[in-house]
């Protein structure tokens, strides 16, 4: 999986690539990217993101959302800046989290 010129390409187990259009957050918001590989039971993968400062759930992706074994998925979330966020994920093989590209 690579990011090239703000475009993300996901390689699936068969070697094909899938183009994911870049996300531009509105001015004044930050970008959280979650790169996920669910593993052999993708239907069990779920995640949530909560702003601890406001106790507000920013994202909730329920189990059953992901359907392909070992397929790379990307979630892009725009959030208010300066927050402290709690990230939870379950039922995954691997994941990577980026905040404004870092």
KAPEPE-V857095 format. One record per run of one state. SS is the DSSP state (2 for helix, 1 for strand, 0 for the rest). FROM is the first residue (numbers start at 1). LEN is the number of residues. If there is no record, write none. Layout:
SS|FROM|LEN + SS|FROM|LEN
//
This chain:
0|1|1 + 1|2|3 + 0|5|2 + 1|7|5 + 0|12|5 + 1|17|4 + 0|21|8 + 1|29|9 + 0|38|4 + 2|42|3 + 0|45|1 + 1|46|6 + 0|52|4 + 1|56|6 + 0|62|10 + 1|72|9 + 0|81|4 + 1|85|6 + 0|91|3 + 1|94|6 + 0|100|3
//
